[in-house]
Amino acid sequence: MAEKKIIGIDFTHHEIRLAQVSYSRGLPRLERFAIGPIPDGVFSGGRLVEPVRLAETIKDLLRGYRFNAKRAILGISGRYGVTRMITLPKMTMAQTRDAINLQLNQYVPFPPADSLYDFKSLRELKEEEQPSQEVLLVATRRSSISPLMRVMKLAGLNLVGIKITTLASFGLFEDLYLDAEQAVAFVDVRESVTDISFVAENYFRLARSIEFGISNLTERLRLKLSLTREEAIEHLYKNKIDLMESYRPSVDLTAEEGSIDQAPPDDPDGIRDPAELDRQLGLVKGDDTVEKQVRDTVLRAMGQFVNELMRSIRYFESQQKRRSRVGRVVMFGYIGGLEGLPEYISEQTGLEVTIVDTLTGVESGLDSADEDELKGKEAILVVPVGLAAEAIKKKKIELNLVPRETLYRRKSFNAMKFAVVVVIIIAAVLLNIYVERNHELSKFKDEETSLQAKLDTVEPYYNRATEFKNHIQKIESKLKGIVSLAALQPPWPVIIDELGRIMRDSAWIDEMHWDANGASWEIHGYCVGTDEMQRLIVNFWHSDMLIITEVGDLDSDVESDDGSLGSGFGGGSGMGGGGRGASTPAPPGPFDSAAGADLPAGFGNLPPGIELGTVDPGIEPMYKLPPGGVTGMEIEFYFRGQQYIYPIRYEFGFDGTVNQAVMQSGRDMFGDLAYLAGGGAGPAGTGTPDPTVPGGVTPGTTG
């Protein structure tokens, strides 16, 4: 981004003026200013002969007044340049430049090889038959500009523009000439020359330089009073000469102080002769006094100035073919040493005269001390402030006399600098990324070291856990086998409890056989009495868990007096066998079963009074004693059956199955255990039918 501040530089042969301007809130802003002398011998014969000394002077001023901008724009007096209005056919900017190149020797008094020029198309002219344009051409000598460019470089400044001062001053006073009915002449009184710019119809029209400046006055004073140049300037500014003294009406004074008579009635304007006025004031004793000679010298010089000014005004009006007439004169520069200057010029020319005493259109950024120092110097700073203000407001400096090759080279150099800056920025970014990543890497390494220390602490426990894991993996298959076998086992506690509930007090079991899955069973035992036998059968019949599918031979073993057993009775095929012992009569009568009873094979008939399906045996404790607490033979008779007088016990054999719901509940319980142990079985209630497994369900499979 371009620097938002710039330094305007204007100098004469003996004085340099600097102004630093920035851009703030849409207005130029004056931040710094400096006015300093140029050492004698820097310029000689109107040419710069010691650029190094001039550069050092500029550097001293920049340091002393705390300038901080690096860009600069330089103004050169109109006597070193040419401004000319030319008319060309309407064409592009490139074509216009080519046309000027071809006819440059017709427009400027310099050799084309030593000429620097720039132009600006002001407006299109429609009065001509062919469309044409009005072009403002400015030019100067290359040999005059080169030393100044070297000075700027030695002073450490980046020179971005060179303009003729006549084109830089009036930009601050747009309110004075925009839409004005008459033309305005801007008069810059410089050291040895006065530059005049004419503006009409909102455009610059003409620039003229006249050989008159403050040096014309100071040199005459120096010679008249035998003073140095600096003393002559100080005398002029300290003892201001009132140019309008002889034009003012007289006033009454006391006799002691001298008196001035009132103007005679026949003099309507009240104007007195200057010499007569001096005599009345008592300032001189004769016509040859020094004060009179000084005043006459100044008035004579100012008369020459007014004559040259009016000659330039008439020339401008003639160039405009009387279409534009000058109505106002705006004066700035070295004008502070003359009292009544605007009234004097107005009296001599008949025009409205304005003296610049403030920098209009520029915002002040000075502190209070600098503000006080600025008072009375505004007119001298118009050119440097105007140069900087125009450059800061516009992207491109118009009518710029800096060599084009320098601008192009600077643009190329700026592009190269931009590329270098971009490379440096990228390198800085990459370096920053590298530093950040390196820092992160160091941080990660520190964390890695810390984690490794923790891992070293945990490693023995991990190794031990690995050993346990490997051991468990070795015995896993065995554990799964055990769990799978356990899952196939029936619920023995439930089955045994049910069997205990069914058995009568007078019956006991001799043998039991269960298959591998517990789905079928065989029971062999003995019972005392046929009625107890029948009741035992009824208990099995009413059981929802143990289901009788077949009853074997029922044999009676009779114990004789000598202890031998009688032969068996009744029977069919099955577990029952032949009688063991002496022959004994069979129990009386056949069994009468309940009508319509669906008995298993081998049941025979139930005793009288017992109906299958209606008698609920209930739960009675085994080995219950007879009522009344009798002992001895009565107890024996009770167990043998009271209908017999000798001991008899009946042998029985039952086959049956276990209810599948009971078997499944056992498998579900162990299946959950197998599932939790990782045996591969599913949760309870997820078995699938399997015709090869008793009960029809494979434990632990999904149904």
Sequence and secondary structure as in RCSB ss.txt:
>XXXX:A:sequence
MAEKKIIGIDFTHHEIRLAQVSYSRGLPRLERFAIGPIPDGVFSGGRLVEPVRLAETIKDLLRGYRFNAKRAILG
ISGRYGVTRMITLPKMTMAQTRDAINLQLNQYVPFPPADSLYDFKSLRELKEEEQPSQEVLLVATRRSSISPLMR
VMKLAGLNLVGIKITTLASFGLFEDLYLDAEQAVAFVDVRESVTDISFVAENYFRLARSIEFGISNLTERLRLKL
SLTREEAIEHLYKNKIDLMESYRPSVDLTAEEGSIDQAPPDDPDGIRDPAELDRQLGLVKGDDTVEKQVRDTVLR
AMGQFVNELMRSIRYFESQQKRRSRVGRVVMFGYIGGLEGLPEYISEQTGLEVTIVDTLTGVESGLDSADEDELK
GKEAILVVPVGLAAEAIKKKKIELNLVPRETLYRRKSFNAMKFAVVVVIIIAAVLLNIYVERNHELSKFKDEETS
LQAKLDTVEPYYNRATEFKNHIQKIESKLKGIVSLAALQPPWPVIIDELGRIMRDSAWIDEMHWDANGASWEIHG
YCVGTDEMQRLIVNFWHSDMLIITEVGDLDSDVESDDGSLGSGFGGGSGMGGGGRGASTPAPPGPFDSAAGADLP
AGFGNLPPGIELGTVDPGIEPMYKLPPGGVTGMEIEFYFRGQQYIYPIRYEFGFDGTVNQAVMQSGRDMFGDLAY
LAGGGAGPAGTGTPDPTVPGGVTPGTTG
>XXXX:A:secstr
   SEEEEEEE SSEEEEEEEEEETTEEEEEEEEEEE  TTSEETTEE  HHHHHHHHHHHHHHTT    EEEEE
E GGGEEEEEEEEES  HHHHHHHHHHTHHHH SS GGGEEEEEEEEEEE SSSS EEEEEEEEEEHHHHHHHHH
HHHHTT EEEEEEEGGGTSGGGGHHHHTT SSEEEEEEE SS EEEEEEETTEEEEEEEES  HHHHHHHHHHHH
T  HHHHHHHHHHS EETTGGGS      TTT       TT TT    HHHHHHHHTS SSTT HHHHHHHHHHH
HHHHHHHHHHHHHHHHHHHTTTSS EEEEEEEES TTEETHHHHHHHHH SEEEE  S TT EE   HHHHHHHT
T TTTTHHHHHHHHHHHH SS TT  S HHHHHHHHHHHHHHHHHHHHHHHHHHHHHHHHHHHHHHHHHHHHHHH
HHHHHHHHHHHHHHHHHHHHHHHHHHHHHHHHHHHHHHS  HHHHHHHHHHHS TTEEEEEEEE TTSSEEEEEE
EESSHHHHHHHHHHHHH SSEEEEEE   EEEEB TTS B    S  SSS     SS     SS     TT    
BT     TT  TTT       TT   GGG  THHHHHHHH TT SS EEEEEEEEEEE HHHHHHHHHHHHHHHH
HTTSS   TT  EE TTSTTSEETT   
